[in-house]
Amino acid sequence: MVFKDINPQAPVHVLIVPKNHIPSIMHIDDKNGEIVKHILLIARQLAEKLNIAEKGFRIVNNCGKEGGQTVDHLHFHLLGGRNMTWPPG
């Protein structure tokens, strides 16, 4: 699934979320690892569709409490439409 983030941090900020429940990246294994490949391919397609591919974008996955994960379900943020700074925060 793909939908807009309710608290966008960039002009383009969507979430890419697998339908099957996977708590975090720490739960990726040989049985479900293909989902990450699929998500990255979707992110590439979305970047093109949302007109951020040419100038650049960021893909973020937060993992664990100290990593900033607030939702107990694997998801990736696709952000673009502005210059990204480093460190991210």
N, C-alpha and C positions, 0 to 999 in steps of 0.2 A: 504494500500500500504506500501511497505517497500523498502527503498533505502538507499544507502550510503550517509553519510553527506558530503557536499562539502568542509567542513572545519573540518576534523576529529580531535578530542581531545584525541583519544586513538587508539591503533591498530585496534580495532573493534569499529566502531561508525556508527550505522544505525538509521534511523528515521522510526518510525511506525506511519502512518498517516491514519486516517479514510477517506474514499471517501466522505462521507456526510460532508458538511461544518458545523463545530461547532467552533465558534471563540476562545473559551478557556475553561478550566476546570470550569470556573464560569458559563458556559452555559449548564452544565450537569444537567439533571433533570430526573424525572421518565419516561419520554418518550424516552430518548436517553441514559440513564445510562448504559444499557447493553454493549454499545460500550467499556467502560473502562474495563469491565471484559474480553471482547474479546481481547482487546489490550494486557492485562497482560498475557493472555494465549498464545498469539502469541509471546510475549517477552520471555516467558519460553521456547517455542519451538525453537525460534531463538537462544537463549543462548546455548541450547544443540547442535543445528546444527552448530553453529559457534565456538564450542569447548571452551566456556567461562563459562559454567554452573558449572563445578567442582571447579574451582578456585575462581569464584565470578565475579559479574558484577554490574553495576549501571543502574537504570532506572530513567530518569529525565524528568520532565514536568515543563517548565517555564510558569508562569502565570502573565500577566500584565507587564507594563513597568519596574517597580522596581524589578520584578521577573526575568527579562531578556528575556521576550517574544518579539521576533522581527518579527515573522510571525503570522498574525491574523487567525490562523487555528490550532485547537487542534492537537498536535503531541507529541510523546514521543521519547526520545533519549535512545538507548540501547548502553552502553559503556562497554568495557572490554578489556582484553589482557594486562593489566598493573595494578599495585597497585594503587588504587584510594586514594587520600589524602582527609583530612577534615580539615578545611572547604573547600568546593569546589571552592569558589571564589567570 
